[in-house]
Amino acid sequence: MTHDAQPPGEKRSSPFDGPPLSLEEELAAARAEPEPGPDIATVNEALADGVNRCPKCGSTDVRLRGSTGNLVCLFCRNEWQESRVEEEFGLGEGIDELQGTVIAGGARDISADAGDVITMKCGGCGAEVVVDTAHAMNARCHWCRHTLNVNQQTSNGAVPDAVLPFRLTHAEAVERIREFASKRRLFAHPRFKKEFVPENVLGVYLPYLVIDARAEAAYTGRGEVQTRRWTEKKGDNTVTYYSADVFRVDRSVSFTVDDLTIEGAADRANFDSSTTNNIINTILPFDTKNAVQWNSSYLVGFTSEKRDLDVDGLHPVLEDQLLSIGRSQVEGSLREFDRGVRWEQEQLDVGGSRWVSMYLPVWLYSYQQESTGMLHYIAVNARTGETMGSVPVSQWRLVLAAMTVGTVLEGIAGFLLVAWS
């Protein structure tokens, strides 16, 4: 990290190689599409026929055991886990050497004309089975009862590169939600507490893009160092004044980010006041280092949501987050400016980025408040147990609490007045 402070008016040197860019040049550079890098093919070839078999007995009756995060065969009880993508595809390596935009197979652009319905040929008997990927990622053959799974990456965003299995069980998630709601029971709406149904706590895999990136950021602004402080009487009021030296401040930093997570669904990126679905982002982070290679058997018994945002459309989101990370990186060098620093110009150069599509596990409870029509959510990170959400409140309880607090404060004030008189 490099940094320096200059007096106002002194010409600023560019933090990057070459002469300073004009505003028009910086805007043109920001609009320019990043150079493409090599694609990462993450298709699990062992599952190419759509039949996910137990490696011990060959059964297709396979599902996730939440307590271990492993797949379990319901016929012979064998347990196993797919390989971690971190090691399988070297995703934890070479971040500081990334060049261009590297896109994994499951993060490729979604075709505008891609449909939800996929027809698969059963590897057991040859029958054709239809899978509606808008609602499920597997279906059973109506002839031989084999479970067919969508494992080939398709152009509709249904198949990611990796999946992070559920760890918390349904019972553990229900308990976390009960604890969260009980801490707010004083103001919670009576109907919310009465109508809580544990069966409505659902497990869902949500689509995210997980990004590694190498970047350089530069910031120019003005910082103030206080030199004197005094007060003056203005009528009945006392006014505080200060004087300060003002400096031009330049900072630049080079850094890498590992496993930055960004939403892959547009509805959570749109903060609609009628719902509180953006609460999902408050239960981050997930331990994405433990994500495993895609196998749709992990989804049996859970619902899932398809990705509908492409890499190109998310570059501005990535750049905003990288600029924010860069600001935090240089913050420690600004302590001398005790009156603070106001950044007036920011510049970012993303030297390379790597994008992987991943399903992350969430336990979700929803409740619609009839009086307002607002849909409330409580979400539980199914790996860490972090819980956050929105609980509908009772307005009359709020008013009563406010009146009670006011009465208590008035009584305390009266007691103090009597004590001093």
Sequence and secondary structure as in RCSB ss.txt:
>XXXX:A:sequence
MTHDAQPPGEKRSSPFDGPPLSLEEELAAARAEPEPGPDIATVNEALADGVNRCPKCGSTDVRLRGSTGNLVCLF
CRNEWQESRVEEEFGLGEGIDELQGTVIAGGARDISADAGDVITMKCGGCGAEVVVDTAHAMNARCHWCRHTLNV
NQQTSNGAVPDAVLPFRLTHAEAVERIREFASKRRLFAHPRFKKEFVPENVLGVYLPYLVIDARAEAAYTGRGEV
QTRRWTEKKGDNTVTYYSADVFRVDRSVSFTVDDLTIEGAADRANFDSSTTNNIINTILPFDTKNAVQWNSSYLV
GFTSEKRDLDVDGLHPVLEDQLLSIGRSQVEGSLREFDRGVRWEQEQLDVGGSRWVSMYLPVWLYSYQQESTGML
HYIAVNARTGETMGSVPVSQWRLVLAAMTVGTVLEGIAGFLLVAWS
>XXXX:A:secstr
 EEEEE TTS    SSSSS   HHHHHHHHHS   B   B    GGGTTSB   TTT    EEEETTTTEEEETT
T  EE   BHHHHTTTTS GGG  EEEEBGGGS   TT  SEEEEE TTT  EEEEETTT SEEE TTT  EEE 
 S  TTS   SEE    S HHHHHHHHHHHHHTTTTTB HHHHHT  GGG EEEEEEEEEEEEEEEEEEEEEEEE
EEEEEEEEETTEEEEEEEEEEEEEEEEEEEEEEEEEEE  HHHHS  TTB GGGGGGG    GGG EE  GGGGT
TSEE      HHHHHHHHHHHHHHHHHHHHGGGGTT TT EEEEEEEEEEEEEEEEEEEEEEEEEEEE TTT  E
EEEEEETTT  EEE   B HHHHHHHHHHHHHHHHHHHHHHHHHH 
